[in-house]
Amino acid sequence: MIKKEGIYRIDYLLVVVVLLLAAIGILMIYSTGFDPVDKVNSDLYKKQILWFIFGFILMIGVTFINYQQIGDYSLHIYGILVVILLFTTIFGTPIRNTRAWLNLGFFSIQPSEFMKLGLVIVLGKYLELRERDIRNFRELLIPSVITLVPVIIVLNQPDFGTAVIYMPILFTMLFVGGADVSHLISILIIAAIAMIFPMFITYREWVGMEGSNFLLDFFKDTNMLFIVAGVLFIISAVSFAVHMILVKKTLRKIYIPGIVISLGLFCSVIIQRFFQEYQKKRILVFLNPDLDPHGSGYNIIQSKIAIGSGGLIGKGFLKGTQSQLGFLPEKSSDFIFAVVAEEWGFIGAIILIILLAILIFRGIQIAFESKDKFGALLASGITSIFFFHALINIGMVIGIMPVTGLPLCFISYGGSNLLMSMISVGILINIRMRKFIY
């Protein structure tokens, strides 16, 4: 039966916020494409309007599909997207040295954007089915493998910005799914170890510190890191086997840290070999942009200048000097928040952040109010996509995050990200409406 409110009860606040965000995005894309000399504009904003209309239709359509049925086809969705990702990596259209786009004739799509939503769906279904066992550490293996498959494929495109977003999605959904907090902390430590070695090695090479310390130079060779990781893993495995036979809890102090450190070192070897040199330098430059002010640090420096020049109320629409005169790079996509801050000032930037915060808050509310575990996981995963996109993009623009090339949902130019975001909102509305069925 259906309660009095009915299945068609729409979350109008969520819809209004999305419409406002999309409108702001189109206005900003119009501004970034405006030529102040010839008084003409590019067609980017027109394309974004078409993508938004198509996305709005998909959003409405998704609200009428039972999200639980979407979960029933989660493996099919995930499998199809993995195949498309592989096809794109091999045969995709290269843009800025990244083979992440699939040319469909009149337009191109970026399958890795839709993979974010596909990952949320398949993880949500798996964690729902394994709810009672997820506190066991071994149960984290399958979700991790499910996530690492698209991560490795996307890194080969190579698209570090998109690949990096999959990991916090996994972490969020494991937390909501009921995974042991100590296990999640172990994952964070593994990630920290994985990043520290490539960054440190790159820094030493960049500033000319090679040869100054034998021990540190020893670990520059990824083969040595791999051997050390292997030895630690073997010691941990033996300790675990002895623990299982003799039931000695003291051995946990050996094999648990050993496994965590060895996995972190293994991941650092993968990162060191997969990452392009410019990607590792971007991470270092965010710590100190002056290390390479005319290269990797240029984007952050110009972005900060644009934001600072906006002041309290901004310079006015179409009057931003950094963006209009071409100093700000990737102004319609990655650094569009800097355009908002320059033209609309601190007040405009805060209004945009408040709208994004409302979107995220509504997503959290929908997750809490969901009538089943899958709905809660699905809403949490989608909300994590919006949250981490906003956190990383805005953090990147103001200089507290590395430059990763991650768009700001609903604001940055890009049809694939906008379509994914609109479909995701449709699913959120769907989850909220279905709670009125009993």
Buried (B, 14 or more C-beta within 10 A) or exposed (E): EEEEEEBEBEBEEBBEBBEBBBEBBBBBBBBBBBEEEEEEBBEBBBBBBEBBEBBBEBBBEBBEEEBBEBBEBBBEBBEBBBEBBBEBBEEBEEEEEBBBBBEEEEEBBBBBBBBBBBBBBBBBBBBBEBBEEBBEBEBBEEBBEBBBBBBEBBBBBBBBBBBBBBBBBBBBBBBBBBBBEEBBEBBEBBBEBBBEBBBBBBBBBBEEEEEEEEEBBEBBEBEEBBEBBEEBBEBBBBBBEBBEEEEEEEBEEBBBBBBBBBBBBBBBBBBBEBBEEBBBBBBBBBEEBEBBEEEBBBBBBBBBBBBEBBEEEBBEBBEBBBBBEEBBBBBBBBBBBBBBBBBBBBBBBEBBBEBBBBBBEBBBBBBEEBBBBBBBBBBBBBBBBBBBBBBBBBBBBBBEBBBBBBBBBBBBBBBBBBBBBBBBBBBBBBBBBBBBEE
